[in-house]
Amino acid sequence: MEEFIRRLPKAELHLHIEGTLEPQMMFDLAERNGHELPYPDVESVAAAYRFKNLQSFLDIYYQGAAVLQTPQDFYDLMKAYLDRAAADGVRRAEIFFDPQTHTERGVGFEVFMEGFRSAMADAGRGGVSAELILCFLRHLGGDAALATIREAEPHLEGVIAVGLDSTEVGFPPELYVDAYSHARNLGLRAVAHGGEEGPPEYVTAALDALGVERIDHGVRSLEDPDLVERIRNDQIPLTVCPLSNVALRVVDRVVDHPLPRMMEEGLLVSVNSDDPAYFGGYVGENYFALADDLGFGEQRLAMLAANSIVSSFLDETRKEELLNELESVSP
């Protein structure tokens, strides 16, 4: 089954590049840059990667990102992820990044974009198509989001869309209307996190107020039958992250995950890894967990891979090519 999963061509659509910072790389970059970490060794960092909720994760997430300071750091981070993604059968990666996490500590767009673009260009030559999704940090508010997209304007090469992440509860989508409107005027597409820890009303607001094309997470949408019907009828993609949901206590175990029900409801769901260095698994491990814990067979796993391709922002010709490739390796 492991070989079959890795052979399935797939897209990863819900991946925070800062969330791929492995403990060893964190220490290596801290040493390279003379940055002091609040952990004595790699093992203590790994031990800290156990979370009670989203906020407890975000605290260490932002702490770890402080080691990223030069274009080479951002290149190394992106290159390590894309190499791992290629080994998992990823043909297309639409990758979140959090500019405010870096600009707020004095690292400018020109620094991280140089590193990201160089690594993505190298990955493209290796067969992985990659583009970026610029995410606004919810907890910094709507004005900061608007300021960020304006600051980003000269640096948008390789950016395909904007997104919305960080603390969900207390920060409804309506706060970010101006930032999304500005991004749309720049020709960018739109996605947003919703229905992870926040209520289904946040999913509805992301669709209505922000005009997003894809919902990241969306598991709590099942609490609203009318919303489920809308998502099904409009085939709005949901980018689901099973191991992340377990790590952040959205569900207790993979066997408790609502993904089977979401599929039974006819929702367009894909499987992704979110912040894999922190949550115990890249996209391949998420597929393995569905096979091991939920008993998903080859046909269901292939359907999820197909959903990921359909849900991507690739052009229709390339989607068709990947779906044909998938058909050649699936039952």
C-alpha positions as CSV (number, residue, x, y, z in Angstrom):
1,M,0.0,0.0,0.0
2,E,2.9,2.4,0.8
3,E,4.3,2.0,-2.7
4,F,0.8,2.5,-4.2
5,I,0.3,5.7,-2.2
6,R,3.6,7.2,-3.3
7,R,2.9,6.4,-6.9
8,L,-0.4,8.2,-6.9
9,P,0.1,11.6,-8.6
10,K,-1.4,14.2,-6.2
11,A,-1.6,17.8,-5.3
12,E,-0.9,19.3,-1.9
13,L,-3.1,22.4,-1.3
14,H,-2.9,22.9,2.5
15,L,0.7,23.2,3.6
16,H,2.4,26.0,5.6
17,I,6.0,26.2,4.6
18,E,7.0,27.6,8.0
19,G,5.3,24.5,9.4
20,T,7.9,22.2,7.7
21,L,10.7,23.4,9.9
22,E,12.0,20.2,11.4
23,P,13.7,20.3,14.8
24,Q,17.1,19.5,13.4
25,M,16.9,22.3,10.7
26,M,15.7,24.7,13.4
27,F,18.9,24.0,15.4
28,D,21.1,24.1,12.3
29,L,19.7,27.5,11.2
30,A,19.9,28.9,14.7
31,E,23.6,28.0,14.8
32,R,24.2,29.4,11.3
33,N,22.6,32.7,12.3
34,G,23.8,33.0,15.9
35,H,20.2,32.8,17.1
36,E,19.6,31.5,20.6
37,L,16.8,29.0,21.0
38,P,14.9,28.4,24.3
39,Y,15.7,24.7,24.0
40,P,18.9,22.9,25.0
41,D,18.8,20.3,22.2
42,V,16.9,18.8,19.3
43,E,15.1,16.3,21.6
44,S,13.7,19.0,23.8
45,V,12.2,20.7,20.7
46,A,10.6,17.5,19.6
47,A,9.2,17.0,23.0
48,A,7.6,20.5,22.8
49,Y,5.8,19.5,19.7
50,R,2.9,18.2,21.7
51,F,-0.1,20.5,21.7
52,K,-3.3,21.0,23.6
53,N,-5.0,23.3,21.0
54,L,-4.3,25.6,18.1
55,Q,-2.8,28.4,20.2
56,S,-0.3,26.2,22.0
57,F,1.0,25.2,18.6
58,L,1.1,28.7,17.3
59,D,3.3,29.8,20.3
60,I,6.1,27.5,19.3
61,Y,5.5,27.9,15.6
62,Y,6.3,31.6,15.7
63,Q,9.2,31.0,18.0
64,G,10.7,28.5,15.6
65,A,10.3,30.8,12.6
66,A,12.7,33.3,14.1
67,V,15.6,31.2,12.9
68,L,14.7,32.0,9.3
69,Q,16.7,35.1,8.5
70,T,18.5,34.9,5.1
71,P,17.5,33.9,1.5
72,Q,19.5,30.7,1.9
73,D,17.5,29.8,5.0
74,F,14.2,30.2,3.1
75,Y,15.7,28.3,0.2
76,D,16.8,25.4,2.4
77,L,13.3,25.3,4.1
78,M,11.4,25.2,0.8
79,K,13.9,22.8,-0.9
80,A,13.6,20.3,1.9
81,Y,9.8,20.3,1.7
82,L,9.6,20.0,-2.1
83,D,12.1,17.1,-2.1
84,R,9.9,15.3,0.5
85,A,6.8,16.2,-1.4
86,A,8.2,14.7,-4.7
87,A,9.0,11.5,-2.8
88,D,5.4,11.3,-1.7
89,G,4.1,11.6,-5.3
90,V,3.2,15.3,-5.2
91,R,3.1,16.8,-8.7
92,R,1.6,20.1,-7.7
93,A,2.1,22.1,-4.5
94,E,0.2,25.3,-3.6
95,I,2.1,26.5,-0.6
96,F,1.0,28.9,2.2
97,F,3.5,31.4,3.6
98,D,3.1,34.0,6.3
99,P,4.9,37.2,5.4
100,Q,3.8,39.0,8.6
101,T,5.7,36.4,10.6
102,H,8.9,37.6,8.9
103,T,8.3,41.3,8.2
104,E,7.3,41.9,11.8
105,R,10.8,40.9,12.9
106,G,12.6,42.9,10.2
107,V,12.9,40.3,7.4
108,G,11.6,41.8,4.2
109,F,9.8,40.3,1.2
110,E,12.9,40.5,-0.9
111,V,14.7,38.1,1.5
112,F,12.1,35.3,1.8
113,M,10.8,35.6,-1.8
114,E,14.3,35.2,-3.2
115,G,14.8,31.9,-1.3
116,F,11.3,30.6,-2.0
117,R,11.5,31.3,-5.8
118,S,14.9,29.8,-6.2
119,A,13.9,26.5,-4.5
120,M,10.6,26.4,-6.5
121,A,12.5,26.9,-9.7
122,D,14.7,23.9,-8.9
123,A,11.7,21.8,-8.0
124,G,10.0,22.7,-11.2
125,R,13.0,21.3,-13.1
126,G,12.5,18.1,-11.1
127,G,8.8,17.7,-11.9
128,V,7.0,19.4,-9.1
129,S,4.9,22.5,-10.1
130,A,4.8,24.9,-7.1
131,E,3.2,28.3,-6.5
132,L,2.7,30.3,-3.3
133,I,-0.4,31.5,-1.4
134,L,0.2,34.6,0.7
135,C,-1.6,34.2,4.0
136,F,-2.8,36.9,6.3
137,L,-2.4,36.3,10.1
138,R,-5.9,36.6,11.5
139,H,-4.8,37.7,14.9
140,L,-3.2,40.8,13.5
141,G,-6.5,42.1,12.1
142,G,-7.8,43.4,8.9
143,D,-5.8,46.7,8.7
144,A,-2.6,44.8,9.0
145,A,-3.8,42.3,6.3
146,L,-4.5,45.2,3.9
147,A,-1.1,46.8,4.6
148,T,0.6,43.4,3.9
149,I,-1.0,42.9,0.5
150,R,0.0,46.4,-0.4
151,E,3.5,45.9,0.7
152,A,3.6,42.6,-1.3
153,E,2.7,44.2,-4.6
154,P,6.2,44.4,-6.0
155,H,7.0,40.8,-4.9
156,L,4.1,38.8,-6.3
157,E,5.9,36.7,-8.9
158,G,5.1,33.1,-8.1
159,V,2.1,34.0,-5.9
160,I,-1.2,32.6,-7.1
161,A,-3.6,33.5,-4.3
162,V,-4.2,34.9,-0.8
163,G,-5.3,32.9,2.2
164,L,-6.2,33.4,5.9
165,D,-4.7,31.5,8.8
166,S,-3.6,31.6,12.5
167,T,-6.1,31.9,15.4
168,E,-9.6,31.4,14.0
169,V,-12.0,32.0,17.0
170,G,-12.7,35.7,17.5
171,F,-11.5,36.7,14.1
172,P,-14.4,36.3,11.6
173,P,-13.8,36.6,7.8
174,E,-15.6,39.9,7.6
175,L,-12.6,41.6,9.1
176,Y,-10.5,41.0,6.0
177,V,-12.8,42.1,3.2
178,D,-10.7,45.0,2.2
179,A,-7.5,42.9,2.0
180,Y,-9.2,40.3,-0.1
181,S,-10.8,42.9,-2.4
182,H,-7.4,44.5,-3.0
183,A,-5.8,41.1,-3.7
184,R,-8.6,40.3,-6.2
185,N,-7.9,43.6,-8.0
186,L,-4.3,42.4,-8.3
187,G,-5.5,39.3,-10.1
188,L,-5.0,36.9,-7.1
189,R,-7.3,34.0,-6.3
190,A,-8.7,33.4,-2.8
191,V,-8.8,30.7,-0.2
192,A,-9.3,30.8,3.6
193,H,-9.1,28.6,6.7
194,G,-12.5,28.0,8.2
195,G,-14.4,25.5,10.3
196,E,-11.3,24.1,12.1
197,E,-11.8,25.5,15.6
198,G,-14.2,28.1,14.4
199,P,-18.0,27.6,13.7
200,P,-19.5,26.7,10.4
201,E,-20.7,30.3,10.2
202,Y,-17.0,31.3,9.5
203,V,-17.1,29.0,6.5
204,T,-20.2,30.7,5.2
205,A,-18.7,34.1,5.8
206,A,-15.5,33.1,4.0
207,L,-17.5,32.2,0.9
208,D,-19.9,35.2,1.0
209,A,-17.8,38.0,2.4
210,L,-14.4,37.0,1.0
211,G,-15.5,35.2,-2.1
212,V,-13.0,32.3,-1.6
213,E,-12.8,29.4,-4.0
214,R,-11.5,26.9,-1.5
215,I,-12.0,26.3,2.2
216,D,-9.0,25.1,4.2
217,H,-10.1,22.5,6.9
218,G,-13.9,23.0,6.9
219,V,-14.5,19.9,9.1
220,R,-17.1,21.7,11.2
221,S,-19.1,22.5,8.1
222,L,-20.9,19.2,8.9
223,E,-22.7,20.9,11.8
224,D,-24.8,22.9,9.3
225,P,-26.9,20.8,6.9
226,D,-27.6,23.8,4.7
227,L,-23.9,24.6,4.4
228,V,-23.1,21.0,3.6
229,E,-25.7,21.1,0.8
230,R,-24.2,24.3,-0.6
231,I,-20.6,22.9,-0.5
232,R,-21.8,19.7,-2.2
233,N,-23.9,21.4,-4.9
234,D,-21.2,24.0,-5.7
235,Q,-18.3,21.5,-5.3
236,I,-16.4,23.9,-3.2
237,P,-13.0,22.2,-2.4
238,L,-12.2,21.4,1.3
239,T,-8.5,20.8,2.1
240,V,-8.6,18.4,5.0
241,C,-5.6,17.6,7.3
242,P,-6.3,14.4,9.4
243,L,-3.0,14.2,11.4
244,S,-3.2,18.0,12.1
245,N,-6.8,17.6,13.4
246,V,-5.6,14.9,15.8
247,A,-2.5,16.9,16.9
248,L,-4.6,20.0,17.7
249,R,-7.4,18.0,19.4
250,V,-10.1,18.8,16.7
251,V,-10.6,15.0,16.9
252,D,-9.1,12.6,19.4
253,R,-8.0,9.9,16.9
254,V,-7.8,9.4,13.2
255,V,-10.6,6.8,13.5
256,D,-12.8,9.6,14.8
257,H,-12.2,11.9,11.9
258,P,-15.2,13.0,9.8
259,L,-13.5,12.5,6.5
260,P,-15.5,9.3,5.7
261,R,-18.7,11.1,6.3
262,M,-17.5,14.1,4.2
263,M,-16.9,11.7,1.3
264,E,-20.3,10.0,1.8
265,E,-21.9,13.5,1.7
266,G,-20.4,14.0,-1.8
267,L,-18.0,16.8,-0.7
268,L,-14.9,17.6,-2.7
269,V,-12.3,16.8,-0.1
270,S,-8.5,16.4,-0.4
271,V,-5.9,15.2,2.0
272,N,-3.0,17.4,3.1
273,S,-0.4,17.8,5.8
274,D,-0.8,21.4,7.2
275,D,2.3,21.8,9.4
276,P,3.9,18.4,9.0
277,A,7.1,19.0,11.1
278,Y,4.9,19.8,14.1
279,F,2.0,17.3,13.5
280,G,3.8,14.1,12.8
281,G,3.4,13.5,9.1
282,Y,3.8,14.8,5.6
283,V,1.1,14.1,3.0
284,G,2.2,10.5,2.5
285,E,1.8,9.8,6.2
286,N,-1.7,11.3,6.1
287,Y,-2.7,8.9,3.3
288,F,-1.0,6.0,5.2
289,A,-3.1,6.9,8.3
290,L,-6.3,6.7,6.4
291,A,-5.3,3.3,5.1
292,D,-4.2,2.0,8.5
293,D,-6.8,3.5,10.8
294,L,-9.8,4.0,8.6
295,G,-9.3,1.0,6.3
296,F,-9.3,3.1,3.1
297,G,-8.4,0.9,0.1
298,E,-6.8,1.8,-3.1
299,Q,-10.0,3.1,-4.8
300,R,-10.8,5.6,-2.0
301,L,-7.2,6.8,-1.8
302,A,-7.1,7.3,-5.5
303,M,-10.4,9.3,-5.3
304,L,-8.8,11.6,-2.8
305,A,-5.7,12.1,-5.0
306,A,-8.0,12.9,-7.9
307,N,-9.9,15.4,-5.8
308,S,-6.7,17.1,-4.9
309,I,-5.9,17.6,-8.6
310,V,-9.4,18.8,-9.4
311,S,-9.2,21.2,-6.5
312,S,-5.9,22.8,-7.5
313,F,-5.4,26.0,-9.4
314,L,-3.7,24.3,-12.3
315,D,-5.1,24.9,-15.8
316,E,-7.6,22.4,-17.1
317,T,-5.1,20.8,-19.6
318,R,-2.6,20.1,-16.9
319,K,-5.3,18.7,-14.6
320,E,-6.4,16.3,-17.3
321,E,-2.9,15.1,-17.8
322,L,-2.4,14.4,-14.1
323,L,-5.8,12.7,-13.9
324,N,-4.9,10.4,-16.8
325,E,-1.6,9.6,-15.1
326,L,-3.5,8.8,-11.9
327,E,-5.9,6.5,-13.8
328,S,-2.9,4.5,-15.1
329,V,-1.8,3.6,-11.6
330,S,-5.1,3.3,-9.8
331,P,-7.6,0.4,-9.7
